[in-house]
């Protein structure tokens, strides 16, 4: 029994969201579970691609028009 366990009626449980791990000698150790970091999926909004393409086309058109009127 350690500070990480709680025993009642002859049964012990691990506290603080720890999991029991059984050692080869028969003793039990409470360890925190190993959590892998959750990788967020990269999501690209199709509407944003459309907006970027429209802005690029407008930029090209403005450059062409300015070049025509600069002469």
Number of C-alpha atoms within 10 A of each C-alpha: 13 9 8 15 16 12 11 7 5 5 8 14 14 20 15 10 11 16 15 18 13 11 9 7 6 8 10 15 16 20 15 13 10 7 6 6 6 6 6 6 6 6 6 8 8 8 9 10 11 11 11 11 12 12 12 12 12 12 12 12 12 12 11 12 11 11 10 9 7 7 5
